[in-house]
Amino acid sequence: MNCPTDNSIHRKIWDGQILLRISLDSTDWDALASKNASGALPPVPEPLFIHARRCSYFPFIAKDVRKYFVEQCKLSVVADDVEIWYDFLGSPLKWHYPIGVLYDIYTSSPSSSAPSSHPPVPWPVTVHFRDFPATKLIRVHSSGLLDAPHDFFMSTQKEADHLRNGNINKLMALPKEDQSSLWSALVSNNQERFFEVYRHLAGLDSDIPPKHVPLRIYVGSTVVLQEPIAPFDSSAQPITLYQCLQSSLPNMFPSAELESSSNPNEIRSSAVPDVIVHGLKVELTTPLLWLSRHASHSDGFLHMVVCVDDTSRPS
């Protein structure tokens, strides 16, 4: 049951980036900009362009965002960086989701509010320095910008460890230095150090399969609740991506489609939704364990976006 991993895939996924086009909210500019000598507001500043890593989080770029809009564009902001938030076409973006996951959620589905059927490049997002939407986003009660993201990240690692092993003993047995390195290596973009720890934690080279595969399935921006998915069936055969989705979303991925098709291309051409992982359409016959060991995010979870229109969403 060994599932060897390809380190070159890990490198390509780690290096994946998204070009962000960050514009300042116009009402923020009206309220916070300094007027000129004649009493008029200067023009709204040009957008800031940033290459953000797919596996990173929006708090990682807050320093650059503040430097541009507050220091260079002279915006009068006294709030802490934890009050900074972003939206895409009016939808607040969850700061505890990886940026790549957010991009896939909001730009991959036909039902998204993206103006084109193709994901936008650069991705236009709006930054806000006021009016934090506490009913839609988790408010950070910490003076340290990265304290809360760190806590969420480690909590997710514990959840992933529990799904893989039935407990969190493997994570807790790591030396404190290694536990800290998971986060610090992600922040500092040190892929080599990250995988020194994560490879052992996730059992990437182990002959022993995990009990369950840590995964998140999104239909639109909604996370689908699902039972834990084992990587092998009762006959010790690898579970495919289609079988996983059929278990979690049977109305969208009916078993009849799988049973009647022995050709991967037939499944692809049938009337089932596309599935996006790291911005790419994934073949539905891909073994789930292989996909998990190669395409999971740094938080230990495999994040998958099911592309549907509004009429296809599960009730």
Residue frames as qw, qx, qy, qz and C-alpha x, y, z in Angstrom:
[[0.000, 0.883, 0.469, 0.000, 0.00, 0.00, 0.00],
 [0.435, -0.422, 0.072, 0.792, 3.00, 2.29, -0.38],
 [0.355, 0.866, 0.329, 0.129, 2.32, 5.56, -2.19],
 [0.596, -0.173, 0.047, 0.783, 5.70, 7.17, -2.97],
 [0.094, 0.919, 0.230, -0.307, 5.76, 10.93, -3.30],
 [0.613, 0.480, 0.180, 0.601, 7.31, 13.10, -5.98],
 [0.388, -0.560, -0.205, 0.703, 9.24, 15.95, -4.39],
 [0.186, 0.071, 0.371, 0.907, 9.17, 17.99, -7.61],
 [0.221, -0.630, -0.607, -0.431, 5.39, 18.28, -7.29],
 [0.468, -0.698, -0.391, 0.375, 5.74, 19.53, -3.72],
 [0.377, -0.276, 0.108, 0.878, 8.18, 22.18, -4.94],
 [0.022, 0.321, 0.518, 0.792, 5.88, 23.37, -7.74],
 [0.354, -0.718, -0.572, -0.180, 2.91, 23.60, -5.41],
 [0.498, -0.595, -0.245, 0.582, 4.94, 25.41, -2.73],
 [0.292, -0.177, 0.241, 0.909, 6.19, 27.91, -5.33],
 [0.095, 0.613, 0.676, 0.398, 2.69, 28.56, -6.71],
 [0.110, -0.281, -0.220, 0.928, 1.74, 32.24, -6.66],
 [0.174, 0.756, 0.615, 0.140, -1.25, 34.45, -7.41],
 [0.231, 0.181, 0.048, 0.955, -0.90, 38.01, -8.65],
 [0.105, -0.707, -0.627, 0.310, -3.12, 40.24, -6.51],
 [0.121, 0.457, 0.186, 0.861, -4.41, 43.64, -7.62],
 [0.317, -0.532, -0.643, 0.452, -5.23, 45.31, -4.31],
 [0.015, 0.564, 0.225, 0.794, -7.38, 48.43, -4.49],
 [0.047, -0.088, -0.580, 0.809, -8.32, 50.65, -1.59],
 [0.012, 0.656, 0.754, -0.031, -11.98, 50.85, -0.69],
 [0.158, 0.548, 0.218, 0.792, -13.25, 54.20, -1.93],
 [0.465, -0.801, -0.238, -0.294, -15.13, 54.97, 1.29],
 [0.763, -0.433, -0.093, 0.471, -11.95, 54.38, 3.26],
 [0.470, 0.214, 0.141, 0.845, -10.17, 56.90, 1.07],
 [0.144, -0.715, -0.282, -0.623, -12.95, 59.46, 1.57],
 [0.637, -0.741, -0.180, -0.108, -12.83, 59.01, 5.34],
 [0.792, -0.480, 0.079, 0.369, -9.11, 58.58, 5.96],
 [0.631, 0.384, 0.146, 0.657, -7.25, 60.47, 3.24],
 [0.288, -0.564, -0.153, 0.759, -5.63, 63.81, 4.00],
 [0.391, 0.861, 0.326, 0.020, -7.03, 66.76, 2.04],
 [0.592, 0.266, 0.074, 0.757, -4.72, 68.99, 0.06],
 [0.200, -0.169, -0.202, 0.944, -4.17, 72.72, 0.59],
 [0.291, -0.138, -0.320, -0.891, -7.35, 73.60, -1.28],
 [0.540, -0.057, 0.529, -0.652, -9.40, 71.30, 0.92],
 [0.831, 0.268, -0.225, -0.434, -9.98, 68.66, -1.75],
 [0.832, -0.255, 0.491, 0.038, -9.14, 65.00, -1.64],
 [0.071, 0.533, -0.704, -0.465, -6.41, 63.83, -3.99],
 [0.749, 0.176, -0.462, -0.441, -7.27, 61.02, -6.44],
 [0.918, -0.283, 0.232, -0.150, -7.68, 57.53, -5.07],
 [0.217, -0.634, 0.699, 0.247, -4.26, 55.85, -5.16],
 [0.625, 0.351, -0.610, -0.337, -3.37, 53.33, -7.83],
 [0.953, -0.246, -0.051, -0.168, -3.77, 49.65, -6.88],
 [0.274, -0.650, 0.709, -0.009, -0.95, 47.71, -5.28],
 [0.868, 0.265, -0.373, -0.193, 0.23, 44.59, -7.12],
 [0.394, -0.556, 0.703, -0.201, 1.60, 41.73, -5.05],
 [0.664, 0.165, -0.711, -0.162, 2.64, 38.19, -5.91],
 [0.592, -0.428, 0.472, -0.493, 1.20, 36.16, -3.02],
 [0.105, 0.211, -0.971, -0.048, 2.07, 32.53, -2.42],
 [0.622, -0.238, -0.540, -0.515, -0.89, 30.18, -2.76],
 [0.667, -0.279, -0.658, 0.210, -0.06, 28.48, 0.54],
 [0.212, 0.030, -0.394, 0.894, 0.20, 31.76, 2.46],
 [0.113, -0.707, -0.677, 0.171, -2.46, 33.85, 4.18],
 [0.143, 0.850, 0.223, 0.455, -3.66, 37.43, 3.80],
 [0.480, -0.869, 0.034, 0.112, -2.11, 38.53, 7.13],
 [0.771, -0.132, 0.242, 0.574, 1.28, 37.72, 5.56],
 [0.407, 0.447, 0.302, 0.737, 0.95, 40.68, 3.18],
 [0.220, -0.897, -0.380, 0.051, -0.46, 43.18, 5.68],
 [0.482, -0.579, 0.097, 0.651, 2.92, 44.83, 6.21],
 [0.317, 0.058, 0.511, 0.797, 3.32, 45.60, 2.50],
 [0.023, -0.701, -0.616, -0.358, -0.30, 46.72, 2.20],
 [0.339, -0.860, -0.257, 0.282, 0.03, 49.12, 5.13],
 [0.473, -0.379, 0.243, 0.757, 3.37, 50.44, 3.89],
 [0.228, 0.283, 0.564, 0.742, 1.89, 51.34, 0.51],
 [0.147, -0.714, -0.542, -0.419, -1.53, 52.75, 1.43],
 [0.471, -0.824, -0.262, 0.175, -0.75, 54.23, 4.85],
 [0.532, -0.539, 0.159, 0.633, 2.86, 55.34, 4.58],
 [0.342, 0.014, 0.500, 0.795, 3.25, 56.10, 0.88],
 [0.048, -0.549, -0.589, -0.591, -0.31, 57.21, 0.10],
 [0.003, -0.179, 0.360, -0.916, -0.65, 59.07, 3.42],
 [0.559, -0.467, -0.552, -0.406, -3.76, 57.32, 4.70],
 [0.216, -0.487, 0.486, -0.693, -4.58, 58.31, 8.27],
 [0.825, -0.211, -0.489, -0.191, -4.96, 54.90, 9.92],
 [0.227, -0.600, 0.586, -0.496, -4.52, 54.40, 13.65],
 [0.927, -0.154, 0.132, -0.316, -6.01, 50.89, 13.90],
 [0.495, -0.437, 0.735, 0.157, -3.81, 47.81, 14.27],
 [0.240, 0.313, -0.759, -0.518, -3.04, 45.58, 11.31],
 [0.133, 0.183, 0.966, -0.128, -5.47, 42.99, 12.68],
 [0.370, 0.584, 0.405, -0.599, -8.27, 45.35, 11.59],
 [0.234, 0.441, -0.554, -0.666, -7.24, 45.09, 7.93],
 [0.625, 0.218, 0.738, -0.129, -9.59, 42.98, 5.84],
 [0.038, 0.256, -0.641, -0.722, -10.23, 42.21, 2.19],
 [0.657, 0.378, 0.523, -0.390, -13.13, 41.44, -0.09],
 [0.159, -0.048, 0.748, 0.642, -13.70, 40.17, -3.62],
 [0.249, -0.305, -0.553, -0.735, -16.69, 41.80, -5.30],
 [0.522, -0.474, 0.028, -0.708, -18.31, 42.42, -1.93],
 [0.917, -0.264, -0.294, -0.060, -17.60, 39.01, -0.37],
 [0.327, -0.808, 0.469, -0.146, -15.30, 39.28, 2.70],
 [0.737, 0.364, -0.565, 0.072, -12.31, 36.95, 2.41],
 [0.836, -0.547, -0.027, -0.024, -11.58, 34.66, 5.35],
 [0.083, 0.841, -0.522, 0.115, -8.07, 35.45, 6.61],
 [0.565, -0.407, 0.709, -0.115, -7.63, 31.92, 8.05],
 [0.881, 0.371, 0.293, 0.002, -8.03, 30.29, 4.60],
 [0.543, -0.220, 0.440, 0.681, -4.94, 29.93, 2.39],
 [0.227, 0.573, -0.146, -0.774, -4.95, 32.57, -0.34],
 [0.136, 0.174, -0.832, -0.509, -4.89, 29.90, -3.04],
 [0.039, 0.381, 0.916, -0.119, -7.99, 28.24, -1.60],
 [0.172, 0.651, 0.338, -0.657, -9.84, 31.56, -1.52],
 [0.176, 0.453, -0.479, -0.731, -8.89, 32.25, -5.12],
 [0.098, -0.046, -0.943, -0.314, -10.17, 28.86, -6.24],
 [0.087, 0.495, 0.783, -0.367, -13.41, 29.22, -4.27],
 [0.187, 0.721, 0.259, -0.615, -14.31, 32.63, -5.65],
 [0.246, 0.616, -0.414, -0.624, -13.06, 32.36, -9.22],
 [0.076, -0.175, 0.943, 0.275, -13.47, 28.72, -10.28],
 [0.272, 0.406, 0.855, -0.174, -17.20, 28.09, -10.02],
 [0.068, 0.433, 0.556, 0.706, -19.69, 29.24, -12.68],
 [0.325, -0.784, -0.522, -0.088, -21.87, 30.46, -9.81],
 [0.476, -0.406, -0.177, 0.759, -19.16, 32.79, -8.51],
 [0.161, 0.917, 0.239, -0.276, -19.48, 36.51, -9.05],
 [0.434, -0.340, 0.460, 0.696, -16.40, 36.59, -11.22],
 [0.426, 0.640, -0.007, -0.639, -17.14, 38.67, -14.34],
 [0.501, 0.502, -0.609, -0.356, -15.64, 36.05, -16.68],
 [0.981, -0.075, -0.085, -0.158, -15.72, 32.30, -17.05],
 [0.742, 0.300, -0.381, 0.463, -11.93, 32.38, -16.78],
 [0.594, -0.635, -0.268, 0.415, -10.27, 33.03, -13.40],
 [0.179, 0.974, -0.016, 0.138, -9.13, 36.66, -13.33],
 [0.752, -0.216, 0.021, 0.623, -5.42, 37.46, -13.50],
 [0.150, 0.176, -0.740, 0.631, -4.51, 39.53, -11.59],
 [0.312, -0.556, -0.770, 0.038, -7.09, 38.81, -8.91],
 [0.037, -0.523, 0.023, -0.852, -8.78, 42.12, -8.02],
 [0.488, -0.533, -0.645, 0.249, -9.40, 42.39, -4.28],
 [0.093, -0.796, -0.030, -0.597, -10.31, 45.40, -2.18],
 [0.491, -0.075, -0.612, 0.616, -8.59, 46.27, 1.08],
 [0.353, -0.799, -0.257, -0.413, -10.35, 47.93, 4.00],
 [0.341, 0.223, -0.565, 0.717, -8.92, 49.64, 7.07],
 [0.345, -0.111, 0.368, -0.856, -12.30, 50.30, 8.76],
 [0.752, 0.036, 0.047, -0.657, -15.63, 48.66, 9.56],
 [0.048, 0.257, -0.965, -0.027, -14.37, 45.14, 10.16],
 [0.699, -0.124, -0.346, -0.614, -17.28, 42.74, 9.35],
 [0.193, -0.341, 0.830, -0.398, -17.25, 40.84, 12.64],
 [0.772, 0.123, 0.398, -0.481, -20.43, 38.95, 11.74],
 [0.857, 0.484, -0.107, -0.140, -18.77, 37.46, 8.65],
 [0.605, 0.489, -0.522, 0.348, -15.09, 37.21, 9.58],
 [0.755, -0.463, -0.357, 0.296, -13.41, 36.02, 12.74],
 [0.030, -0.941, 0.166, -0.294, -12.15, 39.00, 14.70],
 [0.718, 0.160, -0.469, 0.489, -8.61, 38.69, 16.00],
 [0.474, -0.865, -0.016, -0.164, -8.27, 39.59, 19.68],
 [0.821, -0.256, 0.081, 0.503, -4.51, 39.86, 19.68],
 [0.018, -0.906, 0.176, 0.384, -1.94, 42.59, 19.24],
 [0.315, -0.395, 0.735, 0.453, 0.28, 40.31, 17.18],
 [0.572, 0.409, -0.269, -0.658, -0.83, 40.14, 13.56],
 [0.574, 0.269, -0.745, -0.210, 0.34, 36.55, 13.06],
 [0.239, -0.205, 0.814, -0.488, -0.63, 35.18, 16.48],
 [0.710, 0.212, 0.386, -0.549, -4.16, 34.19, 15.52],
 [0.740, 0.481, -0.375, -0.283, -3.20, 32.75, 12.10],
 [0.201, 0.428, -0.857, 0.204, -0.52, 30.71, 13.87],
 [0.428, -0.059, 0.732, -0.527, -3.06, 29.36, 16.36],
 [0.791, 0.357, 0.106, -0.486, -5.51, 28.44, 13.58],
 [0.562, 0.546, -0.608, -0.130, -2.73, 26.82, 11.58],
 [0.038, 0.311, -0.901, 0.300, -1.58, 24.65, 14.47],
 [0.601, 0.099, 0.544, -0.577, -5.16, 23.75, 15.35],
 [0.786, 0.449, -0.164, -0.392, -5.68, 22.59, 11.78],
 [0.364, 0.485, -0.793, 0.059, -2.47, 20.56, 11.94],
 [0.303, -0.145, 0.822, -0.460, -3.82, 18.82, 15.05],
 [0.744, 0.295, 0.269, -0.535, -7.08, 18.06, 13.26],
 [0.672, 0.529, -0.466, -0.226, -5.21, 16.64, 10.27],
 [0.111, 0.409, -0.874, 0.237, -3.00, 14.54, 12.54],
 [0.519, 0.007, 0.672, -0.529, -6.05, 13.15, 14.31],
 [0.797, 0.410, 0.001, -0.444, -7.69, 12.18, 11.02],
 [0.538, 0.541, -0.643, -0.062, -4.54, 10.45, 9.81],
 [0.315, 0.275, -0.847, 0.329, -3.74, 8.58, 13.01],
 [0.586, -0.521, -0.603, -0.149, -6.79, 8.62, 15.27],
 [0.541, -0.727, -0.203, 0.371, -4.94, 10.84, 17.76],
 [0.255, 0.940, -0.144, 0.175, -2.52, 13.78, 17.82],
 [0.802, -0.507, 0.188, 0.256, 0.36, 11.88, 19.39],
 [0.748, 0.271, 0.206, 0.570, 2.59, 12.26, 16.36],
 [0.154, 0.810, 0.058, 0.562, 2.31, 16.04, 16.32],
 [0.513, -0.826, 0.102, -0.210, 2.65, 16.39, 20.09],
 [0.893, -0.276, 0.153, 0.321, 5.71, 14.09, 20.08],
 [0.570, 0.630, 0.000, 0.528, 7.57, 16.53, 17.82],
 [0.478, -0.250, -0.267, 0.799, 10.20, 18.63, 19.57],
 [0.045, 0.833, 0.334, -0.438, 8.95, 22.15, 20.26],
 [0.127, -0.533, 0.418, 0.725, 11.49, 23.47, 17.78],
 [0.122, 0.111, 0.844, 0.510, 10.00, 21.32, 15.01],
 [0.078, 0.704, 0.696, -0.117, 6.44, 22.30, 15.89],
 [0.033, -0.805, -0.053, 0.590, 7.45, 25.95, 15.71],
 [0.219, -0.318, 0.621, 0.682, 9.29, 25.34, 12.44],
 [0.290, 0.489, 0.794, 0.216, 6.10, 24.32, 10.65],
 [0.085, 0.919, 0.361, -0.132, 4.80, 27.86, 11.03],
 [0.225, -0.791, 0.247, 0.512, 8.04, 29.83, 10.89],
 [0.392, -0.110, 0.714, 0.569, 9.15, 28.02, 7.72],
 [0.276, 0.668, 0.660, 0.204, 5.82, 28.83, 6.08],
 [0.046, -0.949, -0.153, 0.270, 6.10, 32.51, 7.03],
 [0.243, -0.719, 0.442, 0.477, 9.73, 32.75, 5.86],
 [0.762, 0.558, -0.170, -0.281, 9.10, 30.72, 2.67],
 [0.089, -0.551, 0.830, 0.006, 11.59, 28.01, 3.70],
 [0.865, 0.108, -0.245, -0.425, 10.26, 24.98, 1.86],
 [0.584, 0.297, -0.728, 0.200, 13.20, 22.75, 2.72],
 [0.037, -0.187, 0.717, -0.670, 12.82, 23.27, 6.46],
 [0.669, -0.022, 0.140, -0.730, 9.04, 22.92, 6.31],
 [0.877, 0.152, -0.353, -0.289, 9.20, 19.53, 4.63],
 [0.296, 0.341, -0.806, 0.382, 11.91, 18.29, 6.98],
 [0.283, -0.027, 0.681, -0.675, 9.19, 18.33, 9.62],
 [0.682, 0.217, 0.078, -0.694, 6.02, 17.88, 7.60],
 [0.590, 0.303, -0.702, -0.258, 7.25, 14.82, 5.67],
 [0.195, 0.053, -0.912, 0.357, 7.54, 12.89, 8.92],
 [0.339, 0.135, 0.495, -0.788, 4.36, 14.34, 10.41],
 [0.690, 0.319, -0.050, -0.648, 2.19, 13.50, 7.40],
 [0.724, -0.097, 0.681, 0.040, 3.86, 10.15, 6.76],
 [0.528, 0.685, -0.219, -0.452, 4.64, 11.05, 3.15],
 [0.386, 0.497, -0.767, -0.125, 7.14, 8.21, 2.76],
 [0.465, -0.212, 0.761, -0.400, 5.43, 5.72, 5.05],
 [0.242, -0.017, -0.905, -0.349, 4.23, 2.29, 3.93],
 [0.029, -0.433, -0.821, 0.371, 1.44, 2.58, 6.49],
 [0.021, -0.527, -0.449, -0.721, -1.56, 4.42, 5.05],
 [0.176, -0.149, 0.384, -0.894, -3.44, 6.98, 7.13],
 [0.206, 0.354, 0.853, -0.323, -6.71, 6.01, 8.77],
 [0.321, 0.817, 0.472, -0.087, -8.46, 8.85, 6.99],
 [0.473, 0.321, 0.219, 0.791, -7.50, 11.52, 4.48],
 [0.090, -0.610, -0.313, 0.722, -7.66, 15.11, 5.82],
 [0.203, 0.286, 0.556, 0.753, -9.69, 17.02, 3.25],
 [0.210, 0.516, 0.349, -0.754, -12.04, 19.95, 2.78],
 [0.251, 0.390, 0.728, 0.505, -14.62, 19.99, 0.00],
 [0.110, 0.428, 0.182, -0.879, -16.12, 23.34, -1.03],
 [0.259, 0.566, 0.701, 0.349, -19.26, 23.83, -3.10],
 [0.019, 0.889, 0.122, 0.441, -19.09, 27.50, -3.84],
 [0.060, 0.601, -0.503, 0.618, -17.93, 29.08, -0.60],
 [0.789, -0.398, 0.155, -0.442, -19.67, 26.43, 1.52],
 [0.019, 0.413, -0.905, 0.102, -17.67, 23.69, 3.20],
 [0.784, -0.101, -0.455, -0.410, -19.36, 20.33, 2.73],
 [0.540, -0.459, 0.607, -0.358, -19.73, 18.32, 5.91],
 [0.784, 0.255, -0.523, -0.215, -18.61, 14.77, 5.29],
 [0.912, -0.391, 0.126, -0.002, -17.81, 11.57, 7.10],
 [0.294, -0.677, 0.611, 0.284, -14.07, 10.77, 7.39],
 [0.822, 0.500, -0.179, -0.203, -12.81, 9.21, 4.14],
 [0.743, -0.384, 0.497, 0.229, -10.40, 6.25, 4.24],
 [0.153, 0.647, -0.537, -0.520, -7.83, 5.98, 1.42],
 [0.165, 0.140, -0.937, -0.272, -8.67, 2.32, 0.67],
 [0.720, -0.177, -0.186, -0.645, -11.94, 0.43, 0.36],
 [0.802, -0.331, 0.400, -0.295, -12.88, -2.80, 2.10],
 [0.956, 0.254, 0.082, 0.120, -11.09, -4.77, -0.65],
 [0.583, -0.525, 0.238, 0.572, -7.85, -2.82, -0.06],
 [0.501, 0.503, 0.405, 0.577, -8.28, -1.01, -3.38],
 [0.220, -0.140, -0.106, 0.959, -7.33, 2.70, -3.55],
 [0.180, 0.771, 0.538, -0.289, -10.26, 5.08, -3.25],
 [0.387, 0.358, 0.341, 0.779, -10.42, 7.48, -6.20],
 [0.037, 0.077, 0.141, -0.986, -11.36, 11.14, -6.09],
 [0.469, -0.197, -0.476, -0.718, -14.68, 10.29, -7.71],
 [0.590, -0.336, -0.733, 0.040, -15.51, 7.70, -5.07],
 [0.279, -0.218, -0.470, 0.808, -14.66, 10.19, -2.34],
 [0.214, 0.035, -0.066, -0.974, -16.95, 12.81, -3.87],
 [0.525, -0.236, -0.668, -0.472, -19.68, 10.26, -4.52],
 [0.471, -0.341, -0.729, 0.361, -19.66, 9.47, -0.82],
 [0.163, -0.331, -0.335, 0.867, -19.85, 13.14, 0.21],
 [0.347, 0.402, -0.043, -0.846, -22.00, 14.54, -2.63],
 [0.422, 0.140, 0.886, 0.128, -24.02, 11.61, -4.03],
 [0.444, 0.745, 0.430, -0.251, -26.49, 13.82, -5.89],
 [0.225, 0.872, -0.286, -0.327, -23.72, 15.57, -7.78],
 [0.170, 0.508, -0.831, -0.151, -21.49, 12.51, -8.27],
 [0.879, -0.057, 0.122, -0.457, -23.90, 9.58, -8.68],
 [0.564, -0.341, 0.747, 0.088, -22.60, 6.05, -8.33],
 [0.782, 0.476, 0.400, -0.045, -24.20, 5.10, -11.65],
 [0.376, 0.886, -0.262, -0.066, -21.74, 7.36, -13.46],
 [0.217, -0.655, 0.724, -0.009, -18.81, 5.59, -11.85],
 [0.687, -0.032, 0.721, -0.088, -20.12, 2.09, -12.33],
 [0.733, 0.597, 0.317, -0.069, -20.96, 2.57, -16.01],
 [0.387, 0.881, -0.269, 0.047, -17.61, 4.08, -16.95],
 [0.900, -0.241, 0.122, 0.343, -14.35, 2.17, -17.17],
 [0.568, 0.433, 0.112, 0.691, -12.68, 4.97, -19.10],
 [0.310, -0.470, -0.290, 0.774, -11.38, 8.05, -17.20],
 [0.021, -0.004, 0.326, 0.945, -12.25, 10.22, -20.21],
 [0.287, -0.491, -0.715, -0.406, -15.87, 9.13, -20.03],
 [0.388, -0.645, -0.518, 0.406, -16.13, 10.39, -16.47],
 [0.247, -0.315, 0.039, 0.916, -14.53, 13.68, -17.47],
 [0.097, -0.111, -0.506, -0.850, -16.93, 14.22, -20.37],
 [0.252, -0.547, -0.794, -0.080, -20.05, 13.29, -18.41],
 [0.180, -0.745, -0.176, -0.617, -22.31, 15.77, -16.69],
 [0.680, -0.573, -0.316, 0.331, -20.43, 15.86, -13.40],
 [0.052, -0.996, 0.075, 0.021, -18.78, 19.03, -12.08],
 [0.597, 0.523, -0.407, 0.452, -15.12, 19.84, -12.46],
 [0.710, -0.664, -0.129, 0.199, -13.00, 19.67, -9.34],
 [0.338, 0.814, -0.247, 0.402, -10.25, 22.24, -8.75],
 [0.782, -0.535, -0.041, 0.318, -7.15, 21.68, -6.62],
 [0.445, -0.497, 0.229, 0.708, -4.47, 24.38, -6.58],
 [0.271, 0.633, -0.167, -0.706, -6.12, 26.06, -9.56],
 [0.183, 0.281, -0.831, -0.444, -6.05, 22.92, -11.72],
 [0.849, 0.000, -0.085, -0.521, -8.80, 20.57, -12.86],
 [0.279, -0.391, 0.870, -0.110, -8.13, 17.14, -11.41],
 [0.520, 0.045, -0.756, -0.394, -8.95, 13.85, -13.10],
 [0.704, -0.373, 0.155, -0.585, -11.68, 12.17, -11.10],
 [0.965, -0.002, -0.261, 0.003, -9.97, 8.78, -11.33],
 [0.265, 0.612, -0.562, 0.489, -6.93, 10.06, -9.42],
 [0.648, -0.302, -0.653, 0.250, -6.24, 7.97, -6.29],
 [0.332, -0.896, -0.139, -0.259, -7.24, 10.04, -3.27],
 [0.750, -0.560, 0.066, 0.346, -4.17, 9.08, -1.24],
 [0.623, 0.187, 0.232, 0.724, -1.80, 10.10, -4.07],
 [0.060, 0.763, 0.240, 0.597, -3.61, 13.44, -4.38],
 [0.550, -0.827, -0.104, -0.047, -3.50, 14.00, -0.64],
 [0.766, -0.402, 0.132, 0.484, 0.23, 13.29, -0.36],
 [0.518, 0.196, 0.302, 0.776, 1.12, 15.51, -3.30],
 [0.026, 0.527, 0.323, 0.785, -1.43, 18.33, -3.25],
 [0.437, -0.729, -0.493, 0.187, -2.38, 18.97, 0.38],
 [0.056, 0.892, -0.083, 0.440, -1.87, 22.51, 1.60],
 [0.310, 0.416, -0.619, 0.589, 0.66, 23.39, 4.25],
 [0.514, -0.360, 0.358, -0.692, -2.11, 23.11, 6.87],
 [0.253, -0.149, 0.949, -0.117, -2.22, 19.35, 6.24],
 [0.571, 0.443, 0.577, -0.381, -5.56, 19.34, 4.41],
 [0.244, 0.156, 0.705, 0.648, -6.42, 18.62, 0.80],
 [0.270, 0.524, 0.291, -0.753, -8.68, 21.51, -0.29],
 [0.223, 0.212, 0.797, 0.520, -10.97, 20.80, -3.25],
 [0.317, 0.371, 0.140, -0.861, -13.43, 23.15, -4.95],
 [0.372, 0.374, 0.833, 0.167, -16.40, 21.64, -6.80],
 [0.051, 0.142, -0.259, -0.954, -17.43, 23.89, -9.69],
 [0.098, 0.530, 0.842, 0.028, -21.20, 24.28, -9.80],
 [0.115, -0.402, -0.200, -0.886, -23.82, 26.86, -10.67],
 [0.342, -0.206, 0.445, -0.802, -26.44, 27.96, -8.18],
 [0.819, -0.015, -0.139, -0.557, -29.00, 25.39, -9.36],
 [0.794, 0.166, -0.581, 0.065, -26.56, 22.54, -8.67],
 [0.025, -0.472, 0.634, -0.611, -25.77, 23.42, -5.09],
 [0.402, -0.258, -0.873, 0.104, -26.73, 20.83, -2.48],
 [0.408, -0.690, -0.199, -0.563, -29.60, 21.84, -0.23]]
